[in-house]
C-alpha cells in the first residue's frame, strides 16, 4: 500500500530523530546547562535564553548539513548503497567555530587507545629504513589488509592512526601503519628523509607486503601527506598503465594544490597555530639525527645549520627538501607535488573526504570538477570539519565522520569489489 506524503514525512522525521539521537541528547544537555545558568542569574535570564535559542537555530540551520558528493553516477550509487554516511546529515562539533577549532578539537578531546604493535624494519634505497607497525589478529581474514599512511610528521601513535587500526581489527581485518623515515621513534639511517612527491618508499613497502603475502588484498588509507603520497602512486600507475597493488583508497584532508596550501598556512593566525608547529617537528627530525648528517655534511647540498633555523614549512622545504630531492625552486617542487590536474590518470577506486574550512586546503582549492569527470574517483565535501577533524556533536574525540566513512568504505570495497570495479 502506498503511504501518504504526510506519513512519509513523519516516518522520515522519526528516522532522523533516531539516527541523530545522541547529538540531540547532547544539545538537550547544553540547553539544560543554559537554563540552569539562566535561573542562577535570573536578571539576565532573557538574554541567556535568547542566546541559547539563537545558537540552536544557527547550528541546525547552517552548521548541520548534508555533505556534497562529487562522483560519477555509478560511483555515487555504490556509495549511497554501502556508505550511508556520505549522504546523511553531518552534525559537526557543536562548540568548534572555524576550521582551526575543528582541527584541534579532535586532537584535544581524543580518547586514549592502547595498541600493541609488532614492529618490522624495511630496508629502502640509499641505505634508508622505515618502520611498519602491524596489528594482527589470528581471527582476522589473513588475505585482507588495511594499510595506513599518517600525515606530515605523524606516525602509528597518532590517535587517528590508532582509531583506524582499532576499527580495522573490529571489522575483521589486519592493519599496518607505514611510518615515514625517521618517524615513529626511529632513527634515520641516511641523510634522506621524505617529501610530498617521492613515492619510492611507498612502492617498496607495497612490494614487500605483496611479495611476502602473495594474493593479499590491500585497502589503503592516507591522512593529509599520507593521502597525497597515495594519490601520486595511483596517478603514476595510471600514467604507466600498471595495476596498483591496492584495491581501493580512502584519503582524508589531502591538499590538491600545494601552492594554495602554502599561501593559506602563511596567513598570520595560521603561522602561529599550525605552520610553526609543523616546521618545528620537521627540524626536530633533523636535530634528532644530527650525527647522520654531520658524518656526510660536506657531501650534502644543504646548509645544515640554516635548515635547523627554519621557522615555516616553506623555509624547511627551501633549505632541505628542494635541494635534497633535486628541485630547482620551491615553486617547482610545490607544482610537482600538486595533483589537481593529474587526477584524470587514477584508474582504481579512490574516495576523498575534505572540508571547506580546512586551513590547508580550502574550498577554492578542491578539484571538484575533476572528481565528477573521472568515474574512478569521488569526493565527500563538508562545509565544516577542518583538517583531519570531522568531529561529531560534543564528542569529537570518539565520534568522527572520517572514522564512519573509513569503516563503511573499507567493508564495501572488500565485500563488494566486483560491483565497484
N, C-alpha and C positions, 0 to 999 in steps of 0.2 A: 504494500500500500504506500502510495506517495505521501510524504509528510508535507504539511502546510509550511509556507515560509516562516510563519511565527514559531512553529515548533522547531524548525531547523535552527532558527536564530537562537532560541532558548537552549537547544542542545549544544550549539557552538559556544555560547556564553558559559554554560556549565562546564564544558570540557576545558575552556580557557581558565576558569577558576581552579579546576582540579589540577591541571598541569603546572600552574604557577602558584599553587597554594603556599609554598614555602616563602616565596618572595612577598606574597600578600600578607602572610603572617608576620614577616619582618617589618613591613610597613605599618602594620597594626601596632607592633611593639613601639616603633618610633612615634606613632601618633599618641599612644598611651603616655609615653615619656613627655611629649609636648604638653599634653593635657595636665599631667601631674605637675609639671613645671609651671604651667599657667595658673593652676589652682594655688600653688605656693606663692605666686606673685599676682594675686588677684587684680591688682591695679592695672597690670599690663596684659591681662588675660585675653582681651580682644585683639591686641597686637600679635600675641603669640599664636592665637587661633588663626588669624589671617595669614601669618607666615606659614603655618602648617598646611593650611588649605592651598595656598599658592604653590608651595613646594610639591605637594602631591599632584596637583593639576599639571605643573611643569613636568614632573617626572613621567607621568603616564601619557601626556600629550606629545612630548618631544623626545625624552630620553629613551623610553621603551619603544622599540621599533622592530620591524622585520628586516633582516639583512637583505641586501641586494645580491642576487645570484647571477653572475655573468658566465654564461655557459651556452654551448650548443644545445639544441633540443634534446638529443639523445643523452648527453651527459646530465642535463638538468633532470630528465625523467629518472635516471638512475639515482641521482642524489635525493630527489623527492621520495623515491620508493624506499631507500635504505638509510638515508641520513636525514631524519626529520629536523634535526637541529639547524640545518642550513636554511630552513624557511620558517621556522617557528619564531614567535616574538622573542626578542632578546631583552633581558632585564639587566642592564649594566649596573655595576657597583653604584648604589644609590647615594653614597657620600663622596664620590670622586667627581671633581669638576675639572675637565680638561684632560688631554692626553697624558701629560706627565703624572697627574694624580692616578689615572687608571694604571699606568705602567708601574708605579711604585706600590699601589695598594695590594696587588697580587703578591709582590715580593715581601712586603711588610707583614701581611696577615696570613702567611702560609703556615700550614701545619707541618710539624717535623715528621719526616718519613725516614725510617731506618732501613737501609737495604745493604745486604752483604754481597758485594760484587766479587766475582772471580776475575782477576786481572790477567791480561795477556799482553805482552810486549811484541809489537810488529816492527820488523826491520823495513826501513824505507830507503829511498835513493839518497845519495850523498851522505851516507853513514848516519842517516836520521832514524829516529824511532818515535813511536807513539803508543799510547796505551788503549786497549779495548777493555771496557768493563762489562762483564757478562752477568746477566741474571737468568739462570737456567733452572727449570723445574722439571723433574722426570715425568711429571703428569702432563706437561705441555706437549703440543704437537712438534716433534723434532724436525719436521720438514718445513716449518713456517717460522720466520724470524722477523722481528722489527728492529731496524737499525735507526739510531737516534743521533743526530748531529746537533750539538749545542751552539750557542751564539758566539759572538766575537771573542770574549775572554771566558766563556763558560766551560763547564765540564760535567762529569757524571754526578757531581754533588749538587748541582743546581736543583732547586725544588721542582722546576718544570721537567727536568730530565727524570728525576725520581718518580714524579707523578705519571709520566708516560710509561716508565718501566713497570710501575705498580699496576696500571691499567692493562698493559700488555699481558702480564702474568695472570691477572684475574680472568681475562677472556681466553686464556689457553695458549698464549704464545710466549716463546723465549724472547729476550731483548738484549741488545748490546749497544753501549754508548761509545762513540768514537771521540776520544779526547785528542784535540789537535796537539802538535808538537809543543812540548813544554807546558802543557795544561794538565789538569788532573793530578797535581802534585808530582809531576815527573820532571826530569831534568832534560834539557836539550843535549843531544849528543853531537850536534853540528851547529854552526852559526846560522843556519837557515831555519826559520820558523814556518809561518804560513801566510797566505794572502787571500784576498777576496776573489781571486781568479784561478789560481793554480789548483787543479783537481787531481794531481798525480797521487797524492796520499790517499784520497778517497778511492781512486781506481785500484790502488794497491790493496786497500782493505777489502774491497768487494771481491777482487780476485782471490785474496787469501781465504775469505769465508767460503766462497763457492767452490774453490779447489778442495778445501778440507771437508766440506759438507756437500757432496755432489747431489744435485736435484733439489736443493733447498730453495724456497721461495722467500724473497726479501721484500718487505714493505718498509719504505724509508720515510722518516720524519725529520725535518730540519727546522731549526729556530733561528731566525734572523740570518746571520752569516752562514750557519749550517744549511739553511734553506737555499741561500744564494749559491752555495757550492753544489748542492744537488741540482739546482736549476742549470748551472753551467755544464754539469755532467750530462744531463738529459739533452741539452742543446747540442753538445758535441756528438753524442750518439746519433742524434737525428741528422746532423750535417754529414756524418761519415756513413750513414746507412747501417749502423751497428745496433744490435738488440741490447738494450740496457740489462744490467744484471739485477735490476729491481722491477717488481711487477707494477708498483704504483707508488706515488709520492704525495705526502701531505706536508705543506710548508706554512710557517706562521711568521707574520711580520717581516716578510722579505722586502728589502728596498730594491726596486727595479731600475731606478735612475739614481746612481750614486752621486752624481754632481748636485742634484737637488737635495739629496740627503745631507751632503756635506754643508750646503748652504743653510739648511734647517738647523743643523747641530751647532752652527756658529752664531745663531741668534743669542743675544746676551743671556737670557734666563736659562738657555739650554747649555751654554758653555759651562756654567757653574754646576748645574744639576746632573748632566749626563756626560758631556764631552770631556771635561777634566777628569772625571772618574774613570772612564774607559781608557783615556790616554795614560793615566797613572797605572792602570792594570797592564797595559802593553809595555810601558817602560819597566815595570816591575818584573815582567817576564825576562827582559834583557838583563836586569840587575841581578836576578837570581842565578843567572847563568854566565856571569861575567868572565869566569875562568875559561869558558869555551871560546868566547870572543877574544879575550886577551891573548890566547895562545896563537891565534892566526890573524891578529889585528892588522898587521902590515899588509896582508893579502886581501883584506876586505875593502869594498868600495864605499865604506861608510866612515864617518867620524863618530866613534863610539860615545865619546863624552857629549857630543852635540845631540845624539839620539836620546841619551838619558835625560836631557833637559826639555824634551818635547812636552808641551802643555795641552795640545789638542790632538785629535786623531789625525788631522791633516798634517800637523807638524811631524808626527811619527811616521806617517806614510812618506812624506818628502825626504825625511832623513834616513829612514831604514827600508821600508817596503819597496819604494821606487827603485833605488839603486841595487838592492839585493836581488830583485826579481827582473832586472834588466829593462825597466821602462825609462823613457826619456824625460817625461814630466809627470807630475801628479795628475794633470788633466788627462793625459793619455792613459794612465793607469785607471782612473775612475771611469773613463769612457769604455775601456775594455771590460771593466767589472760590471757595467750596466747591461742588463739583459732585456730591456724593454722591447727592443727592435728585433730580438732573436727568438722570441717565444714561438714563432711560427715553426721552428725546427723540432719542437718537442713532439714525439710520436707515441708516448706512453701516458697512461692516466696520471694526471697531476692536478691536485686541488690546493688552492691557496686561501689563507684567511688573513685579511688586512682590515685595519680600521682607518677611517678618515682622519682621526685626530692623532695618528701615530707621529711622534716627534721626529722619527727617522724618515718615514715615507708617507707624507700627507696625501690627501685625496687627489691633488693635482698631479702627483707622480705615479698614480696607479694606471697601468696599461689595460683598462677595461675593454677597449675595442679589440685589442689583440686576444684577450681571453674569449670574447664572443665569436671571434672568427676562426679559432682553432678548435676542432671537435674533441681534441685530446685533453684540453685543459679547462679549468673552471676556477672562478674566484668568488668567495663569500666576502662581501664588503659590508662592514658595520659602520654606523656613524660614530660610535664610541668604542673604546677598548684599549687605546694607547698602543704601546709597543710591548708585545708579549704580556698583555694584561688580560683583557676579556673576562674579568671577574663578574660574578652574578650576585645581585642583591646586597645583602650585608655580609656575605661570606666569600669575598674574592679569593681567599687563600685556598679554599676547599672546593668551591663550585665555580667552574670556569667553562666558557663556551669552547675554547680550543680543546679542552680535555674531552668534552662530549663529542665534538666532531671527530677528533682523533679515534675515539673508540668506535663510533659508528662507521667511519670510512674504512678503517683497517679491517673490521669484521666484514664489511660489504665487499671489499676487494679480494679478500681471501676466500670468502664463501660464494661469491658470485662473479668470479673473474671473467668467465666466458661472456656474461652479459655486458660487462664493462668494455671488453675488447671489441 
